[in-house]
């Protein structure tokens, strides 16, 4: 079996949004809502275990063994990042990867109501962004933080599970903490 970095690099080359690793079938990528088999061998239990070992620390492996579900992020040497969910299905390990865009989107490109952009001008407070999986919560928050970061000198702390967009300091100081590795 190819290593996970090769599989993920191939997915990026094929403009995939997701990669799914399940025992008993080859890796599958999602592109434009369509699932497609990748040109790799059928995945075994041992393959999935080795993939996980190559991406996370031993203490996170123990957590996965106990909880049977784990969210984290990983990246390739070229900077491409992925949100990862390791889980069990039918008593076997499986892994799903979501490609995280390299660029933080601009708030205006998201076509949100104008009031959302105005949240960045609040002097203080707590803003909750909620919604179902895939509804754009992480993208919206990254765009809001990106806008604040270009306008104001603030200290912004995020608690994420996992960190998706890696946000660089501009005017603001950004502290991104990943639940499970940076904090409990």
N, C-alpha and C positions, 0 to 999 in steps of 0.2 A: 504494500500500500504506500502511496505517496505520502509525504509528510503534510501536515495541515497547512504550512506556509505555502507549499506548492499549490494545493487545492484552492486556497484563498486568492493567491495571485492569479490563477487561471480564471477564477470567478470575476475578479476585477477586470481582466483583459476582455471578458465576455459581457461586461456592463451589467453584471448581476446586482440585484438588490439584497438577495438572501442566499445562504447556502445551508442545506440540511444534510446532516450526517446521521444515518440510521443503520443499525446492524442488519445485514442480509441484503442490502441493495447498494449500488454505487452512490457516491455523493450526488446530490441534486441541487441545481441552482434555480433561482427564480429571476426571470428577466421579463419586464413588462407584464407582470401578473401570471406568466406562464412558467410551469415547472418543466425543467429539462434535465435529463440524465447527463452527468459529466463523464468524460472519457477516462475513468479511473476504475480500478477493480472494486468488487463487492467489499463492503466494510465488515470487519469482524469485531467481536467484543474487545479483543486485544488492541485492535487499531484505535478504537474510540478511547480506550484507557490510555494508550500512548499519546494520543493527541492531547488529552486533558493534562497529562503529566508535563507535556512540553509548554503548556500555556499558563499553568497556575502553580502556586507554591504548595508544599505538602500539607500545610494546615488548612488550606482551602479545599484540598482533595478530601481531607477528613470531614470537613463541613458538608461537602457534597455527599459523601457516603452516609452521613447521618440524616441530612434533610432531603436527599434525593432530588434536589433542585438547587441550582446555583446560577446567579447572574453575575457577569463580570465583563470586562472589555479587554481586547487584545489589539495589537497592531503589527503591521509588517514593517520591515526595515525601510521601505519606501514612504512610510508615513500613513498609509491607508489604515483606518481604524474600523473596528467591528464591535458591536454589542453582541454578547454571547449569552445563550441560555443553555446550560447543561441540565439534562433531566433524564428521567427513566420513562420508558414506555414499553409495555409488555415485558417487564422484567429485564430489559436491556437498556444500556446507556445510549443516549442520543444527544446531539448538539445542534443548535440552530444559531446561525450567524446573521446579523443584519449589518450591512455596510453603512458606515457613518460618513456622510459627505465631509470632504476635507475643509471646505469653506463654510464658515458660519454664514447663514443666509441673512440678507438685509430684511429688516422688518417690513419695509414697503413691498418687497417681493412676495410676501406671504399673503397679501390681500386680506388682511385682518381689519376689523372695524377700527376707525381712527382712535377710539377710546383706549384701545390696547397700547398703542404707541405712547399715549399720554401717561400711562403707568410709569414710564421711565423718568418722569419729572416729579414724582412723589418724593418728598424729602425723607420719608421713613415709612416703615410698615411691612406688613406681610402680604404677599400676593400669592394666591394658590392658583395653579393651572392644572385643571383636572380633565380627564377624558379617558376613553377606551384606548387599548393598544393600537398604535398606528395612526392616532388622530392628530399628531403633531405637537404634543406637549413639549418634548425635548427640543424640537426645532424652534418652537415659539419662545421658550425660555432662553435658548442660546441667542436668538435674535434680540430679545429684550436686553440681555446682559451685554451683548455686543454693542448695542446702541448706548447704553449707560457708560460703558467702557470708553467710548469715543467722545462723550460729552462731559463727564464729571470725574472728579477725583474722589472715589469712594472705595471702601473696603467691601467686597462682595464675597460672601462665603456660600458655597453650595454643598449640599449633602446629596450625593447621587448613588444610584444603585443600578448599573455602574455609571462611571463617568463616560459620557458619550462624546460631546464636543470638547476638545482641549482648547481652552480659551487663553490666549496670551494677554499679559498686562499691556494696557495702552495708557490711558489716563488713570484708570482704576487699578487697584490691587485685587487680583482674583485668586481666591483660595478654593480649590475644588477638592472635596474630600469624598473618597469612595467608601461606602458602607461595606464593612467586612474586611477591608484592608487598611484604610486610614483611620477608621473609627468603628466601634461595635455596632 
